[in-house]
Amino acid sequence: MKKQIIILMLSLTTAVTGLTACTKKIDKVGSSPAVLNGQSQHWKVELEYVANGDALDEIISMQTSITEQTMSEVTATIYHKDQEPKSLPVTEPELFKTGQALTFVDKGSVKNWKDTEQVAVEWKIGDTRVKEYVTVANKSASSSTK
C-alpha cells in the first residue's frame, strides 16, 4: 500500500511538471493599453492603443511643423511586424494647419503594440512629394520593461 502511494505521488508530480513545462509565456505588457510617441523633422506622431475585447484598437494622431505651405496630399502608414502596412490618407489635407493635432477616424486593430515598428508620413506640396519615417516608442514602459 505504501509503495502504491509513493508511485502515485511520483506519477502525479511528473505529470504536473510536464504540464507546467508546456505552458506558453504571455506578453501582458504588449497586449495592454499603451501610448507610443515619436517625432521626425516635420511630424509628431502618437499611437494610442485601447483595449477592445482580446485585441487593441490603434488610434493615430499627428501634428506637423510645416508652415506657410498648403499640402495637397498627406498619408500616414503604420508598419507592424509580420502584418501588411496600414495606410491612412487625410481626406482634406489643405485644412491641416501647423501645430494642429489630427486624429484619424479609421482605427487599426492589433494584438500587441510591441509589434509596431514605425510610421511613415508622406505628403505633397505642389509637385514635391516627401516621405519621413517616425520611430515610435512607449516612453513610460521603456524604463519598466528593460
Buried (B, 14 or more C-beta within 10 A) or exposed (E): EEEEEEEEEEEEEEEEEEEEEEEEEEEEBBBEEBBBBBBBEBBBBBBBBEEEEEBBBBBBBBBBEBEEEEBEEBBBBBBBEEBEEBEBEBEEBEEBEEEEEBEBEEBBEBBBBBEBBBBBBBBBBEEEEEEBBBEBEBEEBEEEEE
